[in-house]
C-alpha cells in the first residue's frame, strides 16, 4: 500500500463533562494535507475507538480521500465504557438524557473550537453501529435543528425508537444511511436474542412514512466489525462523495 495512505493525522482532546461527571478523551482524525484555516465536513462516531481500531476508519478515509473518492473530511471518535454503554446509548437508559446533553452542549462545541471542523448542519454526520446507531438517530430526532444526517449500521432499534419517530410530524429533512446484515435475526444482547433484521425493516418503513431520505440496504453479514468495516466505504461515499 502507498505510504501516503498509512500516514494518518489523529489528535486527542480531553473533555471534562459536567453532564456526565467525568472526563472523556476523544480522538479526531483530520484529512491528509489539511489546512487549519479550512472547515472540514465531519462524522461524529459513537463507539469511536472501535471505529478507529476495528473499523479502520482513519486508514480507509485516508485512502478514499487521496484516491479522490470523497472530499476531505474529518472524523471524531467518541469513547464509551462498556459498563455505561447501554445506559447512555439506549433510549430508556438512565444516563441517556445526560449523554444527549453532553453531546450537544459540551462535545460538539469543544470539537468546533479546537479543530478545523465545520458547524454547518448539512456537513455534519452522526454515526454508529448497533446501539451507537440508535443513539445517533435519537440525537437527530431530538435536535433536528442541529443534526440531519445519520449513519446507522445494524441499529439496535426497540419500541422507543419507533415511538419517537411516530411523534414527529415530518422527517423530510433527515438523510440516513441504514444498513443491516441478513444474518442478524437472533443477535445476543443483555435483553436476550433480538431480530435486528426485522427491527431495521420496521424502522425503515416508519422513516419512509415520515418522508426521510433513507439509503437502506440488507447485506450479507452479521453483527460484527467484519461486516461494518466492509460497509464503511459505501457509507462514507454516501455522505462525502466528491
N, C-alpha and C positions, 0 to 999 in steps of 0.2 A: 504493500500500500504506500502511496505517496506520503512522504513525511509531513507534508502540509496538513493532511487530514488528522494526523496524530497530535499536532501541536494545538492544544486547546487552552483557552483563557477562562479560568474558573476562579472567581473571587469569593470571599466569605464575609459575612456580616452578622454580628450578634445583635439580636433584637430583644430588649428587655420588655416583656409584656405585662402590663397591669391587668389586662383581661384574663390572662392565663396564669398569672402569678409565677412566672418563670422566664428564663432566657432561652431563646432558640437561636441556633446558628444556621443561617440559610446559606446556600451556595448559589452563585449567579454565573451562568455561562454567558459569555459575550462573543459575538461573531468574529471570524478572522478579520484582521486589519481594521478593527472597529475604530471609530473616531469618537473621542469623548465629547465632542461638541454636537454629535448627532443624537437623535432619539429613536431607538430601535423598537420595532414591534416585539411583543413578549408573550411567552406562555408561562403561566404560574402552575406548578405541578405539586399536587398532593403526593404524599409518599415520595417526596422529591429525591431523597438519597437513593431509593430503589430505582427510580427512573434514570439517574445518572450511572449507577453501578450495574444494575441488572438489565435495564432498558438500553444502555449505551447511548443515551440521548445526545450527549455532547459530541461524541465521536460521529454519530450519524448526522447530526446537524452540521458539523464542520464539513463533512464530505458533500452534503447536499448543497450547502451554500457555495463552496468552492467549485462544484460542478455546475453551478447556476441553475439548479433545480428549484431553488427557493430564493427569495430575497433574504438579505441578512436579518437575523432575528436573535433575540436573547431568550434565556430560559432561567426561571427561578425555581430552585429545588427547596421545598419546604419540608423539613423533617417532622416526624411524629413518632412518639414511643408506642410500641405495640400494646402496652398496657392501657394507654389512653385513646387509642385509635378509634375504637367503636364508639366511645363516649363523645368524641369530638366530631367524627365524621357522620355518625348515624343521626338521622333527623330527630329521633326520640332520645338521643344521648344526653346525659346530664351536663356535659361540657359543650354541647353543640352550639347553643346561643353565644357563649363566650368565645368559641373558636371563630364564629362568623364575625363577631365584633373585632377580634384580633386581626383577622384577615383584612377587613375593610378599613379599620381605623388606625392600625399600627403597622401591619406588614407592608401593604401597598404604598402608603406614604413614605416609609423608610426606604423602600427599594427605589422609588422615583426620585428621592432626594439624593441618594448615594451612587446611583448608576445611570448611565446614559440610556434610559428606558422611557418609552412613551407613556403618556397618560391619556392618549386618545382612545376612546371607547372601542372603536372598530379595529384597533390594532392590538387588543388585549385578548388573550385566550386563557381560560381556566381549564385545567386538565387533571385526569386521574383515572386509575383503574379500580374496579370493584367499588368499595365504599368511597374511594377517592373520586370516582366519577359521580357518585351520589352527592357528596358534599359540594362538588363543583357546580352541579346542576342546581342545587338548593341555593347556593350563593347567587346565581343568576336569577332565580325565581324571586328571591327576596330583595335583590338590588338590581332591577332591570335598567336603572339609570346609570349603572356602573359597569355591569358585565353582561355581554350579549353573545359571547362566543364560547362554546364548551366542547371539550374533548372528553368523551366517556368511553373507556374500554371495559367491557364486561361489567357495566354498572350494577351494583348490588341494590336493586330497587325493591322497596317494600311498599306497603299500603300508604304510609305518609307521603311518599313522593307523588303517587297518583292523586292523592287528596290535594297536595299543594298545586299540582298542575290544574286540577279541576277548578280551583278557586280563582284562577286567572281569567281575565276577560279575553285576552288575546296574547299569543306569543309570536306574532308575526315579526317581531324584532329579533328573535332568537335564532342563531345558527348553531347547530350541534352536529358533531361527528360522533355517531353512536355505532359501536361495533360489539359483537358478542360471538363467542365460539359455539359451533353447532354441538359440541360435546358437553356444554355447560348445563346439563339437565339435572344434575344431582351434586351441586358444589357443597362440600362440607363447610359449615360455619358454626359459630357459637350458638346459633338458633336451630341447628340441625341442618339437614341437606336442603338446599334451595335450587329450584329450577330457574336459573337466571336467564336461560334462553326464553322461556315463557314470559318472564317478568320484563325482559327488554322488549319483547314484542308488544306487551301491554303499554309500556311507556311510549314506545314508538307511535302506536296508534293514538294515544292521548295527546302527544305533542303535535302530531299532524292535524288532529281535530281542532287544535288551538292555533293553527296556522304557522307553526315553526318550520324553519328550513332545516330539514333533517337529512344528513348524509348517513343513511343506515345500511349496514351490511352484516350478514351472518356468514362467518368464515369457518374453515376447518381449523379447529383449535380448542383448547380447554382453558381452565382458569389458572394460567401460569405466565411467567415472564417470557417464556419462549414464544408464546403467541403474541403477547403485547409488543415485544421488541420487534418482531417481524412486521407488525401492523403499523408501527410508528412512522415510517417514511411516508406512507399514504396519508396518514393523519396530518403530518406536517405540511405536505404538499397542499392539502385541502385549505389550510389557513394561511400559508405563506408562499404560495406558488408565485413564481416570478411573472 
